[in-house]
Structures are given as C-alpha cells and as structure tokens.
Amino acid sequence: MRRIDELVEKYIENKTFPGGVLLVGNDKEIFFKKAYGYRALFPEREENSLDTIYDLASLTKVVATTPAIMKLLEDGEIRLWDSVGKFLKEFSNEEKSKIKIFHLLTHTSGFPPYSNAWKYTKNPEELKEELLKTELSYKTGENYVYSCLNFIFLKYIVEEITNISFEKYVKENIFDPLNMRDTMFLPKDEKRVAPTSQRDEKILRGEPDDELAYYQGGISGNAGLFSTAEDLYRYARSLINKEYMIFSPYTIELFTKEHISFGEEKRGLGWMIKSISSSCGDLFSEKSFGHTGYTGTSLWIDPLKKIIVIFLSNRTHISREKNLEQMIEFRPRLHNLIVKYFFKIAPQE
C-alpha cells in the first residue's frame, strides 16, 4: 500500500490535484479509505478529510441521471426506443425525430459535445430554450460523440414525466433509499465542500464547476451533483450486491453491458465500459463499468472481480486545463496498483 500512497503523493506534488479521497472495497465491505493532501489551497490551505464533499462533475450522469432513467423504465413510464419527441416537443421536427432515449444514453444522438449557449444567456429558463434548439452535428446513430447535452435532455425528460424537480426525484428514489446523506445538488455545508475553479469573481464552493450546470441554477443532468466517497460506495455496492439493490438485477445488467463500440470507445447505457484506453487501467475485467468527472473524480466497478474503486479530487481548483493530461495519466496507474495490492486471490467462478 505504500506504493499507492507514493503514487498519489507524487501527483499531488506535480500539482495534478491538491488532494483526494481514495476508497477501495468489494460488494460487501470497504477495506481501504484514505484522505490525501488538502481540501483547499486558497484563499487558505485546508487539510483534507474522508468526509470531504466533492463536485462529481460528469459522475452526475451515472449517479443521478442514469438511475433516474432506470427507475422510469422499471416503472413502465419509458422504453429505451421511445422517441425523445414523445416527451420534448422540440424533438418532433424532421431533424431530431429519429432520436430515441437509447441514443441519448449512448451518446449516439448526433448532438455536439457541448454548447456555448451559457455565454449568451445566464437565465436558466432561457438557457433551456436555447439548448433545446441545438442542431445535430451528425446523423443520429451513425457515430459516437460524447455530449453533455444528451444528459441535460434526459434530465428534462425525467421532469416532464414526473412533474417534480429532478433534484427531488433522484433524492426520493435513489439517494434516500441507499442512505446517501451527503449526495445532493447545491450543498450548504461549505466547510466540507472541496472548492474548484473561479467564476464570476468567486471561488466555486458548493456550486458546479461545469458552466451549463452552473447557469441552469446548479442542477443539471450532465453535472452539478456533489457527494462523498462513502456515499458513492453505497451506490456502487447496490449495483453488484443483491442485498442492497434498488433495481432489478436484469435492469442493472441491461444498463451496464456493452451496447455500442466506436474505435476504442465502448459504452453501456450511461456507463463507460472497459476498453483499451479506460481510466480503470489494464487489470479490471472486460465487464467493468464506470465513469469519470472533469473535476478529477472517478468511479469504477468490476462485477466479476467484485472491485469498487472511487477516487475523488478537485483538480480544477489548481487549473481547468494544465493538469488534465496528468489526471488522465494518473487514473489507470492507480487502478493497476489497487488490483495488485488488494485483489491477489482470483474469485471463484
């Protein structure tokens, strides 16, 4: 385990992130958790702790939005091949009429990666209107382009069907049943929140680092969720241990298996699937699924080896761009070390 500590501390020294929380477990228990470095560097240094609340960034897609869609599917409200236009009238035109919920979940809808609409309007309702007008950049189903817009639109669908706020829906149906007490949008306990970048002449602390989430009032389907490592473990465990499941195992299998493959990218429904370039490294099984977040977060689950690895950091507190490649370099190395040190005995088939 000393080698794991050395690796994390090396990347802290190289200014990849100010600190982080690492949690390793299986489907039954946590057997390693440690806080490294600092929660904040400025305006004052703050020591990190295991209960630090991190901006999850794109982990929101698989911790909030994807399970919300799973819930609606199990409740008979949607099917994967329902047209998005059935729920959002803006998708009824000829260009967008072929987009199904499946395409949003697998990033094959045709939408571009992001939108600069936030630069032109800061009003959440006006921003929503602009986002819904986004034109396709390729024909639906003919390519894979990872896009935050897909999950923003899925959030709109959840609210359209349920007639309640997305925030309330995921709290009542996902977080509360799993006792995820520290998982929320716009957390109020700023002392425990790890700050990220600066925007509007302030250091963000409890508000999302992502621009589209930030200017939608802090609540979005692509980003904006905050959580702790232990809360994320409760969620991850529920996907591989029947005792804690809030979904049918058949639903979980459907969403976490490979559905599309373009080049080196493999995707489930919402989830990344283990591939050559995956951030879970080289030693996780081919059935592994996970996701990363722009702020420096990651969650990977190996359902065959029963491995859960969570690493949370706030690298954007240092820089949004300069340390990105270092973060990408760090993740697979960390996961390879973890498999070596914690999972020496192969599971019985």
Secondary structure, 3 states (H helix, E strand, C coil): CHHHHHHHHHHHHCCCCCEEEEEEECCCCEEEEEEEEEEECCCCCEECCCCCEEECHHHHHHHHHHHHHHHHHHCCCCCCCCEHHHCCHHHCCCCCCCCEHHHHHCCCCCCCCCCCHHHCCCCHHHHHHHHHCCCCCCCCCCCCCCCHHHHHHHHHHHHHHHCCCHHHHHHHHHHCCCCCCCCEECCCCHHHECCCCEECCEECCCCCCCHHHHHCCCCCCCCCEEECHHHHHHHHHCCCCHHHCCCCHHHHHHHHCCCEEECCEEECCCCEECCCCCCCCCCCCCCCEEEEECCCEEEEEECCCCEEEEEEECHHHCCCCCCHHHHHHHHHHHHHHHHHHHCCCCCCC
